[in-house]
Amino acid sequence: MAKGEGAEQYSNTSLLTNKPVNPDVVKLAGKREQCNRLSICNKLCYAVGGAPYQITGCALGFFLQIYLLDVAQLDPFYASIILFVGRAWDAVTDPIIGFLVSRSPWTRFGRMLPWILFSTPLAVGSYFLIWYVPPFEDGKVIWYLVFYCLFQTLQTCFHVPYSALTMFISEDQKERDSATAYRMTVEVLGTVIGTAIQGQIVGMANAPCILAPGDNVTAEGLNSSLLLGQEVNATVISPDITLDQTKTAYMIASGAICSIYVLCAVVLFLGVKERKESSRPRSELMSFWEGIRLVMGHGPYVKLVMGFLFTSLAFMLLEGNFALFCCYTLGFRNDFQNILLVIMLAAMLTIPFWQWFLTKFGKKTAVYIGTSSVIPFMILVVCVKSNLIVTYTVSFAAGVGVAAAFLLPWSMLPDVVDDFQVRNPHSQGHEAIFYSFYVFFTKFASGISLGISTLSLDFAGYMTRGCTQPENVDITLKVLVSAAPIGLILIGLVLFRSYPIDEERRQGNRKLLQEQRENEADSETDSTALTNMV
């Protein structure tokens, strides 16, 4: 009882104290401010952790479809099943892993970093086996389905904790935004690396195509035939390259990517310190379905996810079909890997511009300008007659829009989490759930789109390893890389108009969270002083 009275007396006295001059408060506030600052080295190490997801995702997104069709020689119907089930399974695992991460205990390494460390070895092993053609025919579909789903699960165990780690490297919104810009730059660099490694190694050993009746190919291997009824650029079909050499090239590329994956995971683990959550107690652990109700009950989060769902889906549809489009519609069978590389290089170079733009003009404005800027080039690439120089120019310009699509979702998700924390100050520790459900919706939708697009090619009469394709395939590819993505982008931008977190609200949330943290610091100091007095 005496202690209670002493506490009450101290509490009443402390109300009359001028807290800013309290040395303990000043010292603690200075310590917290210094702790919130991230060095360039910290930001770079954090950013490097985002590269594995993009390197493997880019290689799979651009090359898996053409690999399953032309190298593994699967029927388009079965290839569509693998792509759809793999992406759908990947989507389902995201909220499950997010739920498990949110329930993980704190360790001396943190709560997120152990997931990243232990999932890496298994992930690289399963990734390598995706690009291996087994020596049997009957079980090929099962082989690719199992290892594709396994890799997606293990990669989720890396990426969901890594995404949520944004909230635990610093409490300062500016520092998190800056770290996110570093991350996006490295992630786009990861897409460049993934495209370069996979594209250049595989491009030197293109799978030989099978001539259809009426194709005119010279003995030297120059394709001067009519492709889809129109004259196209000469395409070299090397008689010295066998299908086995192409298979080996895919395995070499996957081995190189696996090595980079491991290196990036090590740099992240050693170079980033995960900050423990606020001194306030975390909320009661909730069930999976309670987690769904939690995130879906926060309006700004739902509106942000729905808007980016459609725009992300547009770019995924473009990514999944662009290699086939370059090979068969444009006729650049030997140049498609270089065209993809130009897109990713342009995206990497313009990430700093978009970071400056959203800081100067606001994130909502950046969404409208950045995402819509790619539409004219999607139209141009299918309307202009096949020309390599024009294609490179259009690809570079399209990469500018791709950069905005990379940066903006991950830059805006922390704002939504902050908004939730302001309105639910007693609900803590749910960051991983918010991030994982965003990834869930986008991946599930992309699985449906890729499955449907591959199935559409099957219905259009796609010929596995064909040097040319029927006219219906040409029309289908134009729809998949132009008309459909444009429609999805426009729907996303319309939905995004209702997103309520503008710059004024974002800055207001920032101030309120700062006040909450300062009050926590004062409480912590008062508690320490009380303990010392007693």
N, C-alpha and C positions, 0 to 999 in steps of 0.2 A: 504494500500500500504506500509505503514511504517512497518507493521508487516511482510509483504512479504520480504521487503529488509533486515529486521533484521534476518529473517529465513535464507535468502540466505547467509548473512554475516556469521551467526553462522555455517551454513553448510560448507562453504568454510574454515572457521577456523578449524572446527572439523576434516577436512581431514588432517591437519598438526599435529593433536594431536596424541600423542602416547597412543592409547586407552587401552592397557593392564594396564597402570598405573593409568588410570582414576578410582578413588575410587568407583564411582557409577557402572561402568562396572564390576569391580572386585567383588563388593558386590552382584550385580545382578547375575553374573555368579556362585558365590558360593552358592547363594540361590537356583538357578535352579538346580545345581548339587545335593544339599542336598534334594531338592524336588523330584528329579528323583530316589533317593535311596528308596528302599522298605524294610521295616523291615520284619523279618521272620513272625511276626504276620500278617502283611498286606498280604504277599504271601499265608499264610495258609488260611486266611479268603477268599481271592480271589479263591484259589484252591477248597475250600469247596463248592463254588457255582457250580462247575462242576459235583458234585456227583449226584444231582437229575436226570439229563439227562441220565447218565449212569446207575443208579440204575433202573429207570423205563424202559429204553431202553433195558437193559439186561434181565429183567424179561419178557418183551414183546417179545424180540427176541428169547429167548430160550424156553419160555413156552406158548406163545399165540397160536401157531399153534396146539400143542398137547392138549391145553385146549379147543379150539374150536371143535376139532375133537372128543376127548374122554370124555370131561366133559359136555360142552354145547351140544354135540352130533349133530353138524351140518354136513350136507353133505359136502364132500371135495370140491365140486364145489362152494358152497356158501362160504365156508371158504376161498377159493382162491380169491373170489371176495372181501371179507372183507379185506384180507391182501393186495391185490393189490390196491384197491381204497383208503384204509387208508394211505398206504405209498405214493401213487401218490398225494393224497390230501396234505399230509404232505410236499411233495416236492414243490408243487405249492405255499403253504403258505410261504415258506422260503423267496423267493425273494420279495413277497408282503410285508411281515413284515419287511424285510430289507429296502425296499423302504420307508415304513412308519416311521421306526426308524430314517432313514437318514433325514427325514423332521421334526422330533420332535423338539420342542423348548427346549432350555436349561432351567432347573429348578434349584432350590437351592440344589436338590439331585443329579443333573446331567441330562444327556439325556438318558442313558441306564438303570440306576437303577430303575426309576419309572415303566418301563415296567415289570421288574422282580418282583417288589413288588405286583403290581395289578393283574398280571396273576396267581400268585401262588394259591390263594384259589380256584379259578374256576378249575384250572388244577387238583388239588388233588381230587376234587369232581368227575370230569369226569373220572379220572383214576380208582377210586374205583368202579364206575358203570360198567367199562369194565369187571371186574371180578365177577360180580353178574349175576347169571342165572335168567332171569325173569320167572314169573310163567305162561307164555303163550307160545305157540308154533309158531303161525302164524307170529308174528312180531319179532321173535328172530334175524333174519338177519338184519332187520332195526335197532333194538336196538344196536347191536354191531357195526354196520357201523356208526351210528350217534355218539355214545360216543367215538369210536376209533378216528374218524375224529376230533371231538371236542377236545379231549385231545391232539392230534397232533398239532392242531392249537394253543392251549393255551401254550403248551410246547415250541412251536416255539417262542411265545411272550417272553418266558424266555430265550431260548438258543441263539437266534440270537443276542439280545443285550449283553448277557453275553460273547459270542465269540468276538464281536467287542470291548468289554470292555478292551481286551488285549492292544489295541492301546491307551487307555486313563488312564491306571494306572501308566505309566511312558513313557518318551520319549527316554529313554536309551535302546538300543537294547539288551544289556546283561541282564539288569533287566527284560525285557519282556521275554527273553529266560529262565531265571531262574524261573520266575513266571509260565511260561508255563510248565516247568518240574515239579514244585510243583502240578500244576493243573492236569497234566497227571497221576501223582502218585495217587492223590486223586480220579481221575476219574476211574482208574483201581481198586482202593480200592472200589469205588462205584459198579463196576461190581461184585467184590467179595461179597459185602454186598447184592446186588440184587440177585445174584445166591444163596447165603447162606440162606437169608430169604425166598425167594420164594421156593427154592429147598428143604430146610430142612423141612419147615412147610408142604409143599405139599407132600414131599416124605414120611412123616409119615402117609399120608392118600391117598395113590395111588388109583386112580379109579379102581374098580374091572374090570377085563377084561372078555370078553365073549368067551367061548370055541367054537372052530370050530370043525366040525366032524373029529374025528381021534386024537384030543388032548387027552393026557392021564394025568389026574391030580388026585392025591391021595386025600383021604378024608381030610388029614391034610393040603392040599393046596400046596403041593410041585409039581411044574411043571417039570415033567421028560420027556416031549414030545420032539418030533423032531421039531425044529424050522427051517423053510425054508429048510427042508430036512437034517439038520445037528444037531448033539448033541450039546446042549449049556448048560451053567451053570444052576443049579437049580434056579428057580425063585419062590419066595413065593407069593402066592395070598391069602391075608388074608380074611377069610370069615366074619370077624367081621367088616370090613370097608364097609360102604355103599356109594353110589354115593352122597347122601346128605352130608355126612361127608367130602367128597372130595371137594364139593362146598364150604362148610364152611371154610375149610382150605385155599382155594384160597382167600376168603374174608378176613380172618385174616392176611394173608401175605400182601394183598394189603393195609389193614389198617396200618400195621407197616411201609410199604414203604411210605405211604402218610405222616405219622408223621415225618419221616426223611426228606422228601422233604421240608416240612414247616420249620423245624429246620435249614436246610442248607440255605434256602432263607433268613432267618432272620440273620444268621451269615454273609452272603455275604453283605447284605444291611447295617448292622451296622459296619462291619469291613473293608470296602473298600471305599476309597474316589476317586470319579471319577474326573480326571483332565480335566479342560476345554481345548478346542482345542487351537491351535496356535493363536497368536494375529492377524495373517493375516485373512482377511475376508474370510468366507466360500464361495464356488462357488455358482452360481445361482442354485436354486432348479430345478431338472430335472425330466422328466416324467419317468414312469416305463420302457418304451422301450428305452429311452435314457440311462438309467442305464444299460440295457442289452448290448447296443452297447459299452458303456464305458468299462465294464469288459471284454467283448469278444474281444475288440480291443487291449487289452494288451497281447502280445504274451506269456511272461513268465507265466502269470496267466492261460491262456488256456492250455499250456503244462503241468503245474503242476496239474491242475484239471483233465485233461484227463488221466494222469498217475495214479493218486490216485483213479480215478473213477473205474478203473478195479480192482485195488488191494483191495479197500474197498469193492467192490461188491463181491469179492471172500470170504472175511471173513464174510460178511453178509449172504452169501449163506450157508457157513459152520455153522454159528450160528443158522440160522433158522431151519436147518434140523438135527442138531447133537443129540438133545434129542430123536427124533424118531429113528435115526441110532443106538444110544446106546440101546434103548429099544428092537428093533425088529431085527436088523442085528447082533449086538453083543450079544444080549440076556441078557443085564444087566438092567432089568426093575426096580429093586430096588436099583441100584447103579448109575443111570445116573446123578442124582443131585450132587453126590460126584465127579464124573468125571468132570463135568462142573466146579465145585468149584476148582479143582486142576488146570485147565487151567487158571482160573482167578487169582488164587494165584501166579502162576508162572509169569504171566504177571505183576502183581503188584510188585513182588520182583525184576524184571529185568528192570523196567523203569529207575532207577538210572544208571544202566549199559549203557543203550542206550543213556541217556543224556550225560554221559561221552564220549561214543564212537563218537557221532556226534560232540562234541566239539573238540575231538582229531583228528578225521579223516575226518570231513566234513559231511554235511547232505546228499549229493548225495550218498556218499559211504555207509552211514548208511542205506539208502533206499535199495540199492542193496543187502547188506549183511542181513539186518534185515528181509526184506520181503521174500527173497528167502529161508531163513533158515527154514521156516515152510514146504516147499515142501516135503523133505524126510519123514517127519512124517505123512503128509497126505497120502503118498503112503503106508507107513508101517501100518497104522491103518486099511486099507482095505485088505492088503495082508497077515498079520499074522493071524493065527487061533485065534479065540476068546479066550482071556486070560485076566483076570482082572488085574494082575500085569503088564503085557505088556501094557495094555490100559492106566493104570495110568502113567506109565513111558513116553509113547508117548504123553499123554495129557500134562504132565509137560513141555516136550521139545517144544511142539507146542505153549504153552503159552509164551515162549520166543519170538517167532515171532509175536504173537498177541500184545505184548508190543510195538514192533517197529511200528506196524500198527496203534496203538493208538497215539503214541507220534509224529511221523514224520509229518503228514499233518498239525497239529496245530502248530508245531514248524516252519514250512516253510511258512505258509500263511503270517505271518508278514513280511517276507523277500520280498514277492511279492508286498505287499502293499507299503513297503518302496521304492521298485524299481519304482513303479508307481508314487510315490510322487516326486522322484528325476527327473523323466522325464516329469512330469506334475506339476511343482511347484505352478501353479495358480489354480489347481483343488483340492479342499479340502473338507473334510467331507463325503467321500464316503466309509469309512471302512466297515460299516454294509452291504453295497451292495456286496462287495467282499466276505465277509464271508457267506452271505446268499445264494449267487449263488453257492458257492462250496457245501454247504449242499444240495441245490436243486438238483444238478446233481447226487450226490451220493444217495440221498433218492429216487429219481424217478427211478433210475436204480435198486435199491434194491427192490422197489415195484414191478417192472416188474419181477425180479428174483424170489421173494417169491410167487407171483401169479402163475408164470409158474411152480415152483417147486411143489406147492400144487396141481395144476391141473395135473401135471405129475403123482403124487401119485394116483389121482383119476383114470386116464387112466390105471395105472398099477394094479388097483383093490384093493386099500387100504380098509381094513375092519375096520370101526369105533369100537373102544374098543376091537378089536380082541386080543386074547392072542398070536396068530401067524399071519403072513401075507404071501401072495403068494410070489413065487420066484421073480416075476417081480418087486414087491415092494422092495425086497432086492437089486436087481440090480440098480433100480432107486435111492435108498438112497446112494449106493456106488458112483454113478456118481455125485450126488448132494453135497457130502461132500469131494470128492477127485478129480475126473477127471475134473469136471467143474471149481472148484476154482483154481486148478493148471494152467489150460489154461488161466484163467482170470489174474492171477498173472504174467504169462509170457508176456501176451500182455501189461500189465501195465508197466512192466520193460523195454520193448522195446520202448514204447512211451516216457518213462521218460528219455531216452538217449538224447532227444533233448531239455531238460530243461536247459536254459542257465545260471541260477544264480548259479555259483560255489562260492567257498570261497573267491576268489579274488574279484569278482564282488560284493559279499555281503559286504565285508569289505570296498570296495570303496563307496558303497551306504551309508554305515554307516558314513563314514567321510564327505561325501557331505551333508548329512542331518544335521550332527553336525555343519558344517559351516553355513548352512542355519539358524539354530536356534541361533547360535552366532550372525549372522548378524541381526536377529530379535531382539535379546537382546540389541545389540548396538543401533539399531534404536529406541527401546523403551526407552533406557537411554537418547539418544540425544533428543527425543521428550519431555521427562520429564524435562531435563535441559533447553530446549528452553522455555517450559511453565513457569518454575521458573524465567528465565531471563525476559520474557515479563511481 
